[in-house]
Amino acid sequence: MTTWQSTPGAGFYPGQQGNYPPQNPGYPPNPGYPPNPGYPPNPGYPPQESYNPGYPPPYSGGGPPGPGFIPPPGIPPYGQTPPPVGPDFGSQPVQSGMYGSGYAEDPLQDEVKGFEFNDKTIRNGFIRKVYSILMCQLLITLGMITLFVYHKPTKEWVHKHTELFWVCLVVTFVLIICMACCTNVRRKSPMNFIFLFLFTVAEAFLLATAASSYDSDAVLMAVGITAAICLGLTIFAFQTKIDFTGLHTVLFVALLILIIFGIIAIFIPGKIMTLVYASLGALVFSVYLIYDTQLMIGGKHKYTVSPEEYIFAALSLYLDVINIFLYILTIIGASRD
């Protein structure tokens, strides 16, 4: 048998050149064509002149395929640029990323970015979660206040066992330090919910013990005023274009001054001193409520809270609400005394 070389004919596959066995009847030999031994024929693809840019140098002869011709799978239509070599990640550019050179960065990159706080769906779910936790905390606190104020045996028992007040005070300080300083404590479930529940019960006991020393109508009035103030400030924080998240330094200084003023008020008792101190405290924590609410909302504000910090956000709002309630109750009690 005679071995000879041929140019590709009806069996040519684009992007390849070489030595074809005489399986296309009637095609004359062409000894000058570069060899490519062993390439199988692909009948049915007509020869073309300058197929697609990016393939090896075109071969001569022929033209575009005739009407109705369907190219083999994986071959782009005539005149189009072939796809780049490498995995296809949709519209992502081929680049050097965490999966190696020539691969897109990460096919799940958009899903990971979806957990950033700027995403509207994630933010709305985060806000609903925070307010759900906050409502549970407030219901526990309100229930305990109601029990201590309106149930006389419980009120008398609490006043006799004052050591429970100091135990709960120490517990609240320990728990709030753990949740504020330890990231794993407030992020890892169910540990974060357990710590928050224990803190809420201890804080509710302190608040109920303090409220039991006032008249029931004064406590009821303080609850109503606090609810109205918190609702109005929350709506204001959602609607206003003023960014309060940059006032953290000013609020810290105001809180420090309030603490020093409270220490001085202990040694200089009086109705006017109590009213001034309680009014300043209610004002400071009202601004804190707006500040913490905007941190939770995110959006166009300067600073935001991560969606993973739902326990911390709920704890901040809860502390703002109960401090406003305490100062309002102090103002009502001082004005009646």
Sequence and secondary structure as in RCSB ss.txt:
>XXXX:A:sequence
MTTWQSTPGAGFYPGQQGNYPPQNPGYPPNPGYPPNPGYPPNPGYPPQESYNPGYPPPYSGGGPPGPGFIPPPGI
PPYGQTPPPVGPDFGSQPVQSGMYGSGYAEDPLQDEVKGFEFNDKTIRNGFIRKVYSILMCQLLITLGMITLFVY
HKPTKEWVHKHTELFWVCLVVTFVLIICMACCTNVRRKSPMNFIFLFLFTVAEAFLLATAASSYDSDAVLMAVGI
TAAICLGLTIFAFQTKIDFTGLHTVLFVALLILIIFGIIAIFIPGKIMTLVYASLGALVFSVYLIYDTQLMIGGK
HKYTVSPEEYIFAALSLYLDVINIFLYILTIIGASRD
>XXXX:A:secstr
     B   TB  TT      S STT  B TTS   TT    TTB   SS  TTSS   SS  S  TT    TT 
  TTS    SS   TTS    BTTBTTS S TTHHHHHTTSTT HHHHHHHHHHHHHHHHHHHHHHHHHHHHHHH
 HHHHHHHHH THHHHHHHHHHHHHHHHHHH HHHHHSTTHHHHHHHHHHHHHHHHHHHHHTTS HHHHHHHHHH
HHHHHHHHHHHHHH     GGGHHHHHHHHHHHHHHHHHHHHS  HHHHHHHHHHHHHHHHHHHHHHHHHHH TT
SS    TT HHHHHHHHHHHHHHHHHHHHHHHHHHH 
